[in-house]
Amino acid sequence: MNAPKKKQFNDASTGYLVAGLVLAFSLFMGLFVLPYLGVRKAEKSPLAGLPAPDFLLPYASPAERGKSQRLSDLQGQAVVLDFWASWCGPCRAQSPVLERVAKSFGKDKLRVLGVGTSDDRASITHFLAGSALGYPSVFDDQDVASSQYHVQGLPTLIFIAKDGTVRGVATGFTDETELSRLVKDALR
């Protein structure tokens, strides 16, 4: 009696099967899981509703070098403070999203000010020289502003209303929808 023959896969069909499974898994992760990892909604902050702490910091942006920015000079406009560092990957991912949202509201309604912190001046200057960041940045190499705003992770976005009060804080990468919502709240 002959035993029934088992169907055997050859090396090529096994390779195609494994490649297909890897591709399907990667597609699933890329479309349904990764977009939501690291995305956080705005947090409650002890600063919310209080006057934004004032600071005077020197500009890091090449176009503004030699000048300083006092935050209170921006009162009357909604402001987003973007606390970032040159070594921070999520900060680099956040800046183009922030630029798109800022452009959609217009410079007359919203000012974005980058705050280079937790980094040395040379690294911040080098990063800005090689990037096309669409908003100015100041040096916070002594962690003055980051201490005042209780920054504990990067990137951190602080949303300040026209009247100078803090309306919201977002730590970690913030998606475009949440970012727009927070800006609209600051513009009220």
Buried (B, 14 or more C-beta within 10 A) or exposed (E): EEEEEEEEEEEEEEEEEEEEEEEEEEEEEEEEEEEEEEBEEBEEBEBBEEEBBEBEBBBBBEEBEEEEBEBEEBBEBBBBBBBBBBEBEBBBEBBEBBBEBBEEBEEEBBBBBBBBBBBEEEBBBEBBEEEEBBBBBBBBBEEBBBEBBBBEEBBBBBBBBBEBBBBBBBBBBBBEEBBBBBBEBBBE
